[in-house]
């Protein structure tokens, strides 16, 4: 089950369950769409992977799998991009399709 982290790791923008701005990589590194597109250029600074839109957790509890029974995480991970460290990862992956990294 996804952790559903509440903020962008780079800029601390709020990313609640219903946010269309939340983007995740395969390790659930969580960033806002603006940081993914304009700062990271679809390269995760932690793993080098690409990003996709994070789904939202259902709020209607027709089944037991819903927001009420499985709340989103309150754990905030804030690690602004260290440009020097990111540069090596960025250069290695920016021109490679995420599925081929």
Residue frames relative to the residue before (quaternion, step in Angstrom):
aa qw qx qy qz dx dy dz
X 1.0000 0.0000 0.0000 0.0000 0.00 0.00 0.00
X 0.5034 -0.6610 0.4678 0.3014 3.57 -0.96 0.86
X 0.5119 -0.6552 0.4778 0.2835 3.51 -1.13 0.78
X 0.1779 -0.8206 0.5176 0.1645 3.59 1.13 -0.71
X 0.0220 -0.8428 0.5363 -0.0389 3.56 0.62 1.19
X 0.4769 -0.7645 0.3810 0.2072 3.57 -0.88 0.99
X 0.7935 0.2305 -0.1312 0.5477 3.63 1.20 -0.26
X 0.5686 -0.5424 0.4877 0.3803 3.53 -1.36 0.26
X 0.4838 -0.6906 0.4617 0.2755 3.56 -0.85 0.97
X 0.7157 0.4574 -0.2595 0.4596 3.59 1.10 -0.58
X 0.8424 0.1910 -0.0669 0.4995 3.61 0.71 -1.02
X 0.4381 -0.7300 0.4135 0.3227 3.60 1.32 -0.06
X 0.2929 0.7465 -0.5411 0.2534 3.60 1.15 0.43
X 0.4903 -0.6579 0.4890 0.2960 3.58 -0.98 0.86
X 0.0370 -0.7920 0.6092 -0.0163 3.56 -0.91 0.99
X 0.0677 -0.8337 0.5479 0.0142 3.58 0.37 1.22
X 0.7676 -0.3836 0.2618 0.4417 3.55 -1.30 0.25
X 0.7638 0.4052 -0.2065 0.4579 3.59 0.82 -0.96
X 0.4286 0.7377 -0.4413 0.2782 3.61 1.25 0.01
X 0.3177 -0.7200 0.5891 0.1833 3.53 -1.06 0.89
X 0.6017 0.5971 -0.3286 0.4164 3.58 1.31 -0.15
X 0.5734 0.6260 -0.3774 0.3700 3.62 1.19 -0.36
X 0.0429 -0.7766 0.6282 -0.0197 3.54 -0.90 1.06
X 0.0761 -0.8021 0.5917 0.0267 3.59 -1.03 0.79
X 0.3355 -0.6741 0.6068 0.2546 3.52 -1.32 0.40
X 0.7438 -0.4168 0.2764 0.4435 3.57 -1.24 -0.03
X 0.6926 0.4281 -0.2727 0.5126 3.61 1.22 -0.40
X 0.5195 -0.6714 0.3699 0.3776 3.58 1.35 0.22
X 0.2628 0.7046 -0.5937 0.2864 3.57 1.10 0.57
X 0.1627 -0.8361 0.5235 0.0215 3.58 -0.72 1.08
X 0.0668 0.7851 -0.6068 0.1048 3.53 -0.77 1.14
X 0.5117 -0.6091 0.4912 0.3550 3.57 -1.22 0.38
X 0.6737 -0.5186 0.3538 0.3899 3.54 -1.24 0.51
X 0.6311 0.5451 -0.3349 0.4386 3.60 0.99 -0.81
X 0.6768 0.4724 -0.2978 0.4796 3.63 0.88 -0.89
X 0.6366 0.5288 -0.3352 0.4502 3.62 0.97 -0.82
X 0.7444 0.4278 -0.2328 0.4569 3.58 0.85 -0.96
X 0.8196 0.3141 -0.1357 0.4596 3.60 0.84 -0.93
X 0.7235 0.3795 -0.2412 0.5237 3.60 1.15 -0.45
X 0.7949 0.3277 -0.1431 0.4902 3.56 0.80 -1.07
X 0.1992 -0.8102 0.5170 0.1915 3.59 1.21 -0.51
X 0.6829 -0.5324 0.2500 0.4332 3.55 0.95 1.08
X 0.5595 0.5322 -0.4263 0.4713 3.59 1.07 0.75
X 0.3462 -0.7425 0.5328 0.2120 3.59 -0.55 1.13
X 0.3996 -0.7425 0.4836 0.2348 3.61 -0.73 0.99
X 0.6629 0.5069 -0.3010 0.4616 3.59 1.25 -0.25
X 0.8311 0.1539 -0.0546 0.5316 3.60 0.93 -0.85
X 0.4897 -0.6729 0.4285 0.3518 3.61 1.22 -0.31
X 0.5159 0.6598 -0.4070 0.3645 3.59 1.26 -0.07
X 0.5353 -0.5941 0.4888 0.3487 3.50 -1.37 -0.03
X 0.4354 -0.6992 0.5135 0.2404 3.56 -1.33 0.10
X 0.0607 -0.7443 0.6596 0.0845 3.51 -1.35 0.36
X 0.6484 -0.5117 0.3820 0.4145 3.56 -1.25 0.31
X 0.3911 -0.6969 0.5472 0.2489 3.55 -0.99 0.85
X 0.4059 -0.6996 0.5181 0.2781 3.60 -0.87 0.84
X 0.4089 -0.6689 0.5452 0.2969 3.55 -1.26 0.20
X 0.4776 -0.6465 0.5139 0.2998 3.52 -1.21 0.52
X 0.5360 -0.6392 0.4331 0.3414 3.64 -0.87 0.84
X 0.2971 -0.7591 0.5544 0.1679 3.56 -0.99 0.85
X 0.6442 0.4855 -0.3171 0.4987 3.58 1.22 -0.39
X 0.2636 -0.8156 0.5019 0.1158 3.58 -0.52 1.18
X 0.0731 0.7861 -0.6022 0.1188 3.56 0.63 1.12
X 0.7386 0.2084 -0.1456 0.6244 3.56 1.16 -0.67
X 0.6389 -0.5211 0.3822 0.4173 3.58 -1.24 0.09
X 0.6249 0.5364 -0.3311 0.4606 3.59 1.25 -0.33
X 0.4102 0.6914 -0.4912 0.3353 3.55 0.02 1.29
X 0.7408 -0.4452 0.2974 0.4057 3.51 -1.35 0.31
X 0.6368 0.5456 -0.3306 0.4330 3.59 0.96 -0.81
X 0.7457 0.3938 -0.2147 0.4928 3.59 0.94 -0.86
X 0.7716 0.1848 -0.0962 0.6010 3.57 1.20 -0.55
X 0.1158 -0.8377 0.5303 0.0613 3.60 0.32 1.20
X 0.5707 -0.5804 0.4557 0.3602 3.54 -1.26 0.47
X 0.6231 -0.5589 0.4018 0.3715 3.57 -1.23 0.43
X 0.2755 -0.7314 0.5938 0.1912 3.54 -1.19 0.56
X 0.4738 0.6823 -0.4223 0.3629 3.57 1.36 -0.01
X 0.1800 -0.7958 0.5732 0.0759 3.55 -0.58 1.18
X 0.1057 -0.7630 0.6362 0.0443 3.55 -0.86 1.02
X 0.0380 0.7988 -0.5938 0.0888 3.54 -0.48 1.25
X 0.1751 0.7637 -0.5912 0.1912 3.54 -0.40 1.32
X 0.2187 -0.8024 0.5375 0.1394 3.61 0.20 1.19
X 0.6015 -0.6025 0.3958 0.3444 3.55 -1.06 0.80
X 0.2454 -0.7110 0.6441 0.1392 3.53 -0.98 0.99
X 0.3621 -0.7887 0.4535 0.2031 3.56 -0.12 1.30
X 0.6361 0.5375 -0.3403 0.4367 3.59 0.97 -0.75
X 0.6927 0.4521 -0.2723 0.4916 3.60 0.90 -0.89
X 0.6650 0.5232 -0.3000 0.4404 3.57 0.99 -0.86
X 0.5681 0.6420 -0.3816 0.3456 3.60 1.02 -0.73
X 0.6636 0.5047 -0.3080 0.4584 3.62 0.91 -0.86
X 0.6595 0.4879 -0.2979 0.4881 3.59 0.96 -0.89
X 0.6417 0.5435 -0.3106 0.4431 3.55 0.92 -0.96
X 0.6921 0.4852 -0.2825 0.4536 3.58 0.78 -1.02
X 0.6588 0.5204 -0.3097 0.4463 3.58 1.04 -0.73
X 0.8344 0.2897 -0.0986 0.4584 3.59 0.96 -0.83
X 0.5032 0.7030 -0.4282 0.2633 3.62 1.08 -0.48
X 0.7655 0.3485 -0.1966 0.5038 3.62 0.98 -0.71
X 0.5949 0.5315 -0.3626 0.4817 3.57 1.28 0.33
X 0.5000 -0.6454 0.4805 0.3203 3.58 -0.84 0.95
X 0.5784 -0.6261 0.3880 0.3506 3.63 -0.85 0.88
X 0.6627 0.5037 -0.3226 0.4506 3.64 0.99 -0.64
X 0.7188 0.4117 -0.2434 0.5045 3.60 1.25 -0.27
X 0.4457 0.6960 -0.4635 0.3195 3.58 1.23 0.19
